[in-house]
Amino acid sequence: MARSRRRTTRHPHSNAATWRARIVAGEVEVEGRRAEPDQILRPGQVLVWHRPPWHEPAAAGRWRTQQGAADAIDGDYRRID
């Protein structure tokens, strides 16, 4: 079974085309070397996916506690827009 197909079976969140694109983009290594799209893995080989960074929205700079929450242990906070 090809690696991208096996990844799809074990990790159904990404299909074979997505894994192939990751391999072609150089995000996947086998034993510390860039993987090839049709490379066959041997038992015990280490495969690493170097997930690219993603953008996260900025957090609000100011916060205040809810009325009465000052005594709460869990610190329930609401965002000030």
Buried (B, 14 or more C-beta within 10 A) or exposed (E): EBBBEBBBEEEEEBBBEBBBBBBEEEBBBBEEEEBEEEBEBEEEEEBEBEEEEEEEEEEEEEEEEEEEBEEEEEEEEEEEE
